[in-house]
Amino acid sequence: MYFLDVILPIPLKQSFTYSVNNDEAAFLKPGMRVAVPFGKAKVYTGIVFQVHAQQPMGYETKSIDHILDEEPVITPLQLKHWEWMAAYYMCSLGEVIKAALPSAFLLESETIIKLTARNNMEEATLSDDEFVLFEALQHQSSLHINDARSILDRKNIVSVIQKLLDKNIIEIEETVYEQYTPKLKRYIKLAPQFTSEESLRELLDTLTRAPKQRDVLMHLFMLNSQTRKPISSASLQKKSKVTASVIKSLTDKGILEEYFIQHDRVEFSGETSIEVKSLNQAQATALSEIEASFQTNDVVLLHGVTSSGKTEIYVRLIEKMIASGKQVLYMLPEIALTTQLINRLQKYFGEKISVYHSRFSVNERVEVWKNVLNNKAKAQVVIGARSSLFLPFRNLGFIIIDEEHEPSFKQYSPAPRYNARDSAIVLANLHKAKLLMGSATPSLESYHNAKSGKFGLVTLMKRFGNVMMPDIELVDIKEKTRKKQMTGHFSDRLLEEMREVLKNGEQVILFQNRRGFSPVVECTTCGISPQCPNCDVSLTYHQHKNQLRCHYCGYHMAMMQSCIACGSETLDTKGFGTEQIETELKTLFPDYKVARMDQDTTKGKHSYAKLIEALENEEINILVGTQMLAKGLDFRNISLVGVMNADNLLNFPDFRAHERSFQLLQQVSGRAGRTQKRGKVLIQTYNPYHQILKQVSVNDYNAMYKEQLEERYNYKYPPFFRTIKIVFKDKNLARVQNASIWFGQALEIQFKENILGPEPPPIGRIKNKFIMNLLVKIPKSQSLEKTKKYIENVQRSFNSVKEFSSVRINIDVDNY
């Protein structure tokens, strides 16, 4: 008798053991998927962890339902990496698997109910709900549990189904659906008996009274003679300008035959046109320094100013790696960036590139997964956002992490709450691969690691083509408001520069880190502003939908005509977002095309690509946007960048607020003047004497680094101390407070003054749950392993306290 340890995609720490027969045991390998029964009536897809002959103690094992793979879909190195992630980020391996695998691999379990064959019951014995279900099953052979829910219009219907089961009226069947379907494309060809010219002519003569059908055949014949490629049904329809029914009737007559070819959803169509650009002196030096540094370091940080041509250096390194037959992973923080970069890299590497991120459909992701697993040529270079880290690389040689300082590399919810940059370093180590991080404004941790010799460090301080760094000017809007030199939210200085730039046919980017029209609507009579019923935030006004929306839980309502509290119609909007800037611009610059780039305008799959393309083709004169704009995009014709208000970045309750503000403002500024003409950046602020703004205006990263490092040292924050944040959530405020105090006191016994909190965050209630935070600071001398073990022990004791059973705990390791 053999047994199988299976990991299920659920947040439980242990693996689960099932029994298998000898043949199954011989066939199964770690990394394969199996469908297994779990609980009373559920089927899950599990991942095989190991096969062994040791019977578990204390319970009887169930047998597996069926095996879903011929070959493992997960490599042993992946499993090793995921085990590290689960241990390091204090979550279960099941949660890592759920995050890592495309959902099509984790098959859905759906309970189906049917009437039993022997059905001799008395209808009078049924309750109303039971009878409704029984009647529904008379009309259709089977019902999903979800269908039953909607028929009875109640959520909890398990009891009703249980009673019908007990009375032996229905039976339950579990089905597992395989979700991935390859994309099949329909092609058309002439039936074999008509392929000779003679038979085709005879056929055309018989079709004199069906001109449309004749047209189709003529076009098919023409297309066949022009190209040897298969002809798709869609293209034939388009060419001959007929409907699908004409082609169908020819197929029904047996004149045409249809056949299907499986198509990859992610295809490259285009020319690999350009030779790799030659590097300038500074880039060539940086490249040779990186290669020299890789001799002694596995990880190198490239600190290159904005527009210094880092991508070209990456291209050279990728080229060498491809030549040696190894796989390359190129990670970016934002999906918006991938669209622009793919176009650039495809011109160099053509079909060798695959793209992997969450905007792709499930089937597209499965295809990339399979291509990488089989080490196919079309997946030699993978470009992707943080989830691309989970792909089944066979032969990984090189990882690039571009814009490594970006907060988007960190996943905050759900578990695993991992940092893709740090996890990639471990992945590179497992594959014995090299890793290059690039950024114009490196994170303090990475720069500190490079300075202290843990990573290699290469700097590139000249912009490509010796273009000068943009001229950054701070505009004091407090002074401008006092002198009445503001038009809406624009200072006279910003308007003057914008007019000048637009007159010269160049483009402008305006940055405002708030979406919507205005963050607060206030009644000027009684001072009340509408709040979200589920969260402790005011509702944001969105003008184009005339709605008030909560940006945390999605709650929305129509904009009111009068105040909810006092009934007066004196409503005023406070603060401003991208939508309001866009509205003002349309009034100020009616002759120019204004566009907006924020979460509301980039919901669709290709919406980023369309916006970026329009900007590149100079169809847009002014682009307003949130921090999406700051992410390494490269536009040739932008000579002015305006920051509408820098203060809401700086005054944020977070120990990284100043570092993040510097990075964001520096990155936004880097979009200006990327060609010969020097760009201009105007930063509007109420406090032009702020230290960070001064450092941004003279592009002084080192001054910011030294100052911030000193503060971090004094107040015991990373990179000198590690941090673990523990978040408590519950619908009852008193309960969540008591729970966090209990947990905090248990930790203080061991860690004393290195426990901060419990404290509510700036927004203390989200989605009707109250939140409390605890922060554990871990000095370098203290073992991280033992600290985590102690926290887990406290959590175990906490879970056994009945009073706290409803309190949810999230643990976030390295919560930055």
N, C-alpha and C positions, 0 to 999 in steps of 0.2 A: 504493500500500500504506500502510495506516495502522497506528499502534501505540497501545497503551493502557497507561498506568501504573496499576497496581492496588495498593492497600494490603491486605495480608492480616492477619487477626487473630492474628499470631504475633510473638514477641519478637525480630524481626530489624529492623535499622534501616532498610534500604532498601525502596523500592517495587519491584514486579516488572513486567516489560514483556511484553505479549502482543500478537499480531497480530490485527487485525480487518479486515473488508472495508469497502467504501465506505459501504454502507447502515448497517452497525452504527456506524461512526464518526460518521455524520450524526445517528444517533438517540441515542447515548450522551452523557450529561452527567455532570459531577463530582457525586458523592453517590449515584449509582445503584449497585445491587448486581449483580454478575455472578458466575456459577459458573465457576471456572477450575481446570484441572488443575494439580497441584503435586506435585513429586517423582515417584515411580514410579507410584503407584496411588492418589493422594489427590485429592479434589475439595474446594476451599475456596470459601467465599463471600468475594469481595473487594469493596472499595469503589473505584469509579472515581475516580482522582485527576486524570488529564488525558489527552486524546486528542491525538496529535501524529504527525508524519510522519517522525520521525528514527529510523532503525534502530539498535538497540543493537549495540555492537561485541562481537565475540568469542563470541557464541553465537546459536543459531537460536531464534527465538521460537515458542512454542506458540500455538495459537489458543484463544479462550475457548470454554467449553462452551455456556452460554446466558445470556441477559439475564433478570434476575429482576424488574425493576421497569419500570413505564410512566413513572413520574416519580421524581426523586431522593428518597430517604428522609432525606438529610442536607443541611442548608443550607450555603451557602458560608461563612457566619459561624461555623457549628459547626466546620467543618473548620479554619478559621483558629484558633479557640479551642483545638482539640485539638492543632494543631501547636505552639501556645504551650506547652500542658501537657507535651507530649512533650519539648520543648526545655528547659523550666524544671525539670521533675522528672527529667530525665536517663533517659528510657525511650524505647521505640520507639512510633511512631504506631499500630502494630498493637495494642500493649498497651492504649493509650487506647481504641481502637475496641472491643476485646473488653470493656472495662469499661463503655463507654458504651452500646452497643447491647443491647437485650433479646435474650436468646439465641435467640429465635425468628427474628430477622433473620439470624443467622449460621448458615446451614443446616448440618446435620450431614452429614458424608461417611461413608458406610458401605460398605465393600467387600463385594460379594456374589459368591459363586462358584457356577458352574453346570457341569453336564457338557456337553462339546462334542457336537455332532450326530454327527460321524463318530467312532464309538467302537469301534475294532476292536483293542483291546489284549489282551495276555495277562495274566490276573490274577496269574500266578506271578511276574511281574516286579515286583510292588508290595511294598513293605515293610509291616509290620503297621499303622503309623499311616496310611500312604497308603491301604491297603485299607479301614480303618475309615471314612475320609472318603468314599471311593468308594462304599462300601455305603450310607452315610447319604444320599448324593446320589441313589441309586437310588430311595429312598423319598420324597424331597421334591425339588421342582424346583430350589430354590436354597437356599444357606446364607449367613448372615452370618458374617464372620470371628469374631465373638464366640461364635456358636453352635458353630463349629468348635473354638474354644478349649475350650468346656465339654465337647464330645464327647470330645476327646482328653485332657482334664484336664491341659493344659500351657499355659504362657503363650506361649512363643515357637513359633508354628506356621508362621511365614513360610517357613521352609526346606521344610517338608512341602508347602505349597501351591506353592512355586516348583518343586519336583520334578514335581508333578502337571502343572503348566503346561508344563514342559519336555517332558514325555512327551505333551503335547497331549491330556490326558484331561479337563482342566477349562478353563474360560475365566472371566475376571473381568469383572464389569460394575460400573461405579460409578453409584450413584444418589444424587441429592440430594433430601432430603425437605424440603418446605415445612412448617414446624412450626405456623405460626399458623392456627388454624381459627376463624372467627367463631362465636359462640355462637348456635345457632338454637333458637327456642322453638316448641313445637308448639301450634297452635291448632285448634279444632274449629268447624265450621259445618254447618248442615243442607244436604243436597244441594238444588240449585236447584228440582227438581220438587216438593219438599215445603214450600216456603216459604209458600205460601198457606194460610190458616187451614183451608180446606175439605180440602185434601189431607193436612194434618197430622192433622185429626180422623179421617179415614179410616185413616191410618197407625196411629194410636193404637188404633183399634178392632181392627186386625189383630194388635196386640201384646198382647192380653189375657192370653195364656198365657206372656208373658215380662215379668213385673212389673218386673224390674230395668232392662230396656231401656226400658220405658215411663217409669220414674222419670228415667232419664237425659234422655230427650226433653223431659219436663215441665220439668225443671230448666233445660235449655238454653233452652227457650221463655221461662221466667221471667227468666232472666239477660239474654236478648236484649231483653226488654221494659224491664228496669230500666236497662240500660246500653247505650250504642252502641259500647262498646269491644270489641275481639276477645276471645273467651273461650278461655283456655288449657286444654289437655287436663287439666293437673294440677288446676286450680281446679274444673273440671266434675266430675272424679273425686271430689274432696273434698266438694263440695256435695251430690252425689247419693249419697255413701257407697257407691260400687261399686268393683270392681277394674278394672284396665286392660283385662282380657279382655272385659268387657261392652262397653266403648267400641270395642274392636277388632272385635268381632263385628258391631256396628252399621255400622262403616266397611266391613267386608267385604261386608255386604249392600247397600252403596251408599246407605244412609240418611244417614250422616254423611260429611263430607269433612274431611280434615285438610290444613292448610297451615302453612308455617313462616315466621316473621319473624325477621330477624337482630336480635339484642339486644346492646346494649352491656353488658359485664359490670359496669362501674362506674356505678351509677345513683344518683340522689338521689331518695328518695321521702319527701316530707314537706312541711310548709308553710314558706314563708318568712314567719315570723310576726312577728318583733319589729322594731320601729323601733330604729335605732341609739341606744344609751344616750347621754344628754347628758353631756358632759364636765364635770368639776369645774374649778375655777379653775386648779389646778396643771397639769392635763392640757391645758387649752386654751392655757395659756402655752407649755407644751412643744411642742404642735402648731405654734403659730405660729413658735416659734423654729426648729423643724425645717424648716419651709417657707422661712423666711428664710435658713437656713444652706444649703439646696439651691440658692439663687441663686448662691452662690460656690463651694460644694463639691459634688463628685459623691458623696462618701461621708460619712455622718454617723453618729456613735456616740451612742445614747441610753442614758445611764447612769441607770437608774431602779430604786429599791429594790424588793425583792420585794413583790408585791401592790400596786404603785402604779398599775396599770391601763394597762400598756403596750399590751396587745392592743387596747383600745378606740381608742388613737391609731393603731395600724396599720390598724384597720378604716376610720377616716376617710380615711387616705391611700390605701388600696386603692379606696375608693368613688370618689374623685376620678379615680384612674388609669383605672378601668373606664369611667367616663363619657367619658373621652377616647378610648376604644376600644383601649387598649393592654393587653398581657398583663402579669400580675404573677406573680412567683415568691416563695413564702413558704417559706423553708428552716428546718427544725428539726433538732436533733441526734439525736432519738430517735423511733423509731416509736411508742413509748408516748405521746409528746406529741401526735402527729398525731391519734390517736383522739379525744382530748378537744377539740382545737382544731377538728377538722372539724365536730363537733356545734355548736360555737359559731358558726363562720363560715357554716355552711349555713343557720342561722337568718337571717343577714343577706343572703347572696348566692345561696342556693338552688342552682340547677343550674349556675351559672357556675363551680363548683369541681370540679377534678379532683385526685385524690390519686395520688402516685407514690412507691412505696418497695419494698424487697426482699421484704416479706411478701406482696406481691401475686403472683398467678400470672403466668406469662410472657404469657399471652393478655391479661390485664388490662393489663399494662404496654404491650403492643403497641397496644392500643386508645387509651390515653392519648397515646402517642407520635403516633399518626395524627391524633388530635384536635388536638394542639398544632401539628403540622405544617400542618394545613389551617386553622389559626387559627379553630377552631370556638368558638361562644359557650360551650359547656359546658367549655372548657378555658381560660377567660380568667384564672382564678386557679388556679395550680398549687401545692398544698401537698405538700412532700415532704422526705425525708431527703437526705443529700448527693448521691445519684445523680441527683436531679431536675435537677441542674446541666447534665446532658448532653442535655436535651430540645431538640427542634428549634424553638426560638422564632422566630417570624416578626417579631414586633412588640413586643419586650420593653421595658417602660417603667420598671419598678420592681422591685427585689429587696429582700426583708426577710430578714435573718439573725437569728433569735431565739436567745437564749442563746449569743451568738457565742463565749463563752469555752470552750465544751464541747470536750473532747478527741475526742468522737465525730465531729467534723467532719473529722478527719484520718484518711485511710486508710493503714494500716500495711502491709497485705499483701492481695493481690498488687499489682504495679505497675499503674497509676501510683500512687505513694505521695503523693497530692495532699492539700492542705488545701482543703476546699470553700469556706471563708470567703475565702481569698486568691484562689482561682480564680474565685469569684463576682465579685470586684472587677474582674478582667480581663474577665469576660463582660459586666458592666454597661458597662464602658468601650467594648467593641466595639459594643454596641447603643445607645450614647449614652444609657444609662438611669441612674437614680438608685439609690443603695443605702443602706439604713438598717440599722445593726447595733444590736441591743438586748441589754442584760444588766444584772443587778443587781451582778454582780461581773466587770467586763470583764477580758479577758486583758491582761497587762502590755504586750504589744506594741501592741494596739489603743489602749489608754489613753495610751500614750506617743506614738503617732502623732497622737492627738486633741489631746493637750496641746501637741505641737510644731507644731500647725497644719496637719498633712497631711490630717487629717479634720476635719469639723465636730464640735463636742461640745455636747450638750444634756443637762442633768441634771434628774431628777425625784425629789425627795427626800421626798415625802409619800406615805404609803400612801393608797389610794382610801378615801374616806369618813373620812379623818383617823384611821384605825385606828392604834393605837400599834404600834411595832415590838415583836416578842415580847421577853419578859423572859428573858434567857439566864443560866443559872446553871451554874457548873462544880462538879462533885462529885468530891472527891478519894477515889478508890476504894482507894488505898494505905492511907489513914487508916481508911477504913471496914472494910477487910479486917482491919487490926490490931485494931480494936475489935469484930470479929466482927458487923458490922452489914450483912453481905451475905447475900442469899438467892440461891443460885446465882450468876448474873451480874448480879443486880439489887441496887442499893443501897437501903437503907430509904427514902431520900429519893425515889427514883424510884417505888418501890412506893406510897408515901403519895400522891404526886401522881396516879399512875394511878388509884388507888381513888377519889380525889376526882372526877376528870374522868369516869370511867365512871359513877359514881353520878349525875352531872348529865346523863347521857345523851349525852355528847360522845365524840368519837373520839380515838384515840391512834395515832401513827406511831412505830415504833422502827427505828432505822437501824443496820445492822451490815454492814461492807463485806467480808464473806466469806460465800460460799454453802456449802451442805453442813452437816454436823452438827459436825465438828471437823477442823481442818486436819492434825492429827498424831495417829496412834495409836502408843503407846509401850509397850514391855514394861517393867514396873517392876523386873523381876529383872535383865535384861541390858542394858536401855537401848536396844535396837534398835527402830527404827520402819520399817514397810514403805515401800520406795521404788518409784517408777515404773521399770520396766526400760528405758524409752526416753528418760526425761528426768531431769534432776538435781533432782527435787522429791519430797517425801513425798506419799503418797496421801491424799486427803481422804476421811473417812468420811461416807457418806450413809446415814442411818438408815432412811429410808422404803423404800429398796431393799435394805438391809443389804449395801451394797457399799462397796468402796474404789475411788475414782476418781481419775484424773489429769486436772486441769483444763486441761492443755496439749495432750495428744495423744488423750485420750478412752479410754486403757487402763483397764480395770476388772476387778476380781476380787471374789469373795465375801468378806465379812468373816471373818477367821480366828477359830477358837475358841481357839487357843493360839499362842504365839509361834513364828515360823518358825525362829528361831535356837536358842532353848534349850528350847522345848517347854512352858514353864510357862504357866499360864492367867492370868497377872497382867497383862492388857492394860488400859491406861488411855488415855483420850482427852485430848489437850492442845489448848487453844485452843477457840474456839467460832465457829460460823457461824449463818446465819439459821435453819437447821433446828433447831438446839439451842435457840435462843431461843423458837421456836414451840412446841417440846415443853415447855419450862419454863412458858411462859405458859398452856398448856392445863391444867397442874396448879395454877398459882397463881390463874387466873381461869376456873374450869370453867364458869361461867354465861355467859361472853361469847364471841362469835364471833371467832376469831383467823384471819387469813389471811396468806399469804406471797407476796411479789412479788420473784422473782429469775429468773435464766436458766432454772432448772429448771421453774418454774411458768408461764413465759410462752413456751413453745415454739410453741404453736398460732397460727394466723393471727389469731383473734379473742380470744385469751386476755387480752391487755392490756385490750381494750375491756370484757370481762366483769368483770375485777377492778375497773377504774375505776368501772364502772356500779354494782357492788355497794357500793363505798365511798361513792359519791354518794348511793345510795338508803339509806344507813345500815344495810345488812345486815351490815357488818363493823364490829366495835368496835375491834379492834386490828390494825393492819397492820404486819408486819415485812418489811423489804426491804433490798436493796443500793442502790447509788447510783442505780438507776432512779427511786427515790423523789424524788431531789433535782432532777429535771428539770422545773421550771416548771409542775407540775401544780397545779390550783386546786380545793381542796376547802373547803367552807363550814364544816364542823362539827368541824374538828380543832383542839383547843385545847392539846394537849400533844405535843411531839416529844422523843423520848429518843434520844441517841446513845450506843450501848452501850459503845464504846471508841474514843476519838479518837486513841489513840497509834499504832495501826498505819498511820494515814494519814501522820502527821508523820515517822515514822522510815523513810523510803523513799529508796533511793539514786538520787535524781534532782534536778537543779537546780531543777525546778519543784515539788518536793514541798510546800513551804510555801505557794506560791501556790495549788496545787490543793486543799490542805487547807482553806485559808481559803474558797475558792469553794464547795467541797462542803458544809462546815459551815454557811456562810451561806445556801446554797440550801436545805439541809434545814431549817434554822431558819425559812426563809421560808414553809414549808408551814403553820406554826402561826398560829392566831388571825387569820384573814383577814376576820373580820366584826367587829362592835363590841367583843366581849369580847377583852381582851388575851391573847395566847397565851403559853405558857410553854415554854421549851426547857431540857432538862437534858443536859449533856454530861459523861459519866463519863470520867475520865482518871486516870492515875497521876502526871501532871505538870501540875497546874493553874496552874503559874507560867510555862508556856511562852508565849513572846511572841505566837505566832499565836493561841492560845486566848484570850488576853486581848483581842487585837484583834477576834476574832469576838464575844466577849461584849459589847463596847461598840459593835459594828457600825462599826468604824473602817477603812473601805477605804483611805482616803488614807494612814494610818499604815503599813499593810501595803505599799502601793504604793511609798512612799518608801524604806522599809527594804529591800524586795526589789530595787528599782531600784539602790540603792547597791551591794548585794552583786553584782548582775549586772555592774555597771560594773567593780567590782574584779576579778572573776574572768573577765571577758571572755565574757559570754554574751548571748543576745538580750535586749533589742532593740539592743544596741550592736554585737554581732558576729553575723554569720550563721553557721549551722552546717550541715554536711553529714556525715551518718553513713554509714560504709561498713561493711557487715556481711558477714563471711566465714563460710561453713558447709561442713563436710565431716564424713564419718564417721570420719576418721582425725585424732586430736588433734594429733599432731606435724605433719602436713601443713598443717592449718589454721593452726597457730601460725607455721610457716615462711612460709606464703603471706602472712599479715597483716604479719609483720615485713618481708618483701620489699617489700610495697606501701607500708607506713609509711615505710620508708627512702627509697623513690623520691619520696614526697611531701615528706619533710623537706628534700630538696635544694632545693626551691623555697620551701616555706612555713615552714621552720625550726621555731620553738617553737610555732607555731599548730597543730601536729598532736598530738592526745592519743591515747595507746594505742600499739600494740594491747593491749586489755584484754578478759578474758572478762566478759560481763554477769552480773548477780546469779544468773541461772539459766543455767549454762554449756553445758547440753546439752538440746536439745528434739527429740523424734522421732528419737532416735539420731544426731543431728548435733551436733557440737561447734561452738560459736559464738565468734567473736572480733570485737570492735568497734574501729573507728578513728573518731576525731572530727576533722573539719577545721573550724577556726574561721576565719572570713573577716572581717577588719576592714572598716569602711564605706569606707575609702579604696581597698581592693583591688577590682579588677573581678571581679564574680561570673561574668561570661561567660568571661573568660580562665581563671579558677580551674577552671571546669567543663571547659573544653577541655583543660587540663593533666591533670585527673583522667581524662578519657576517653583521652588518649594513654597514660597510665600503664596504664590498664585494657587497652588494645590490646596493649601489650608483655607485660602479665601473661598475657593469653590465649594468647600464643605460647610460654609456658614449659610444656613438656610435663608436667613434674612436678606442676603445679598444675591440670591439665585438669579434675579432678573437683571442684575447689573452686567453690562457688556464691558469687557476689557480688551483694548488694543495695545500691543506693545510695539513700539517703533524704535528700532536700533539705529543709531547714527541719524537722528531725526533732522537731517539738514539736506 
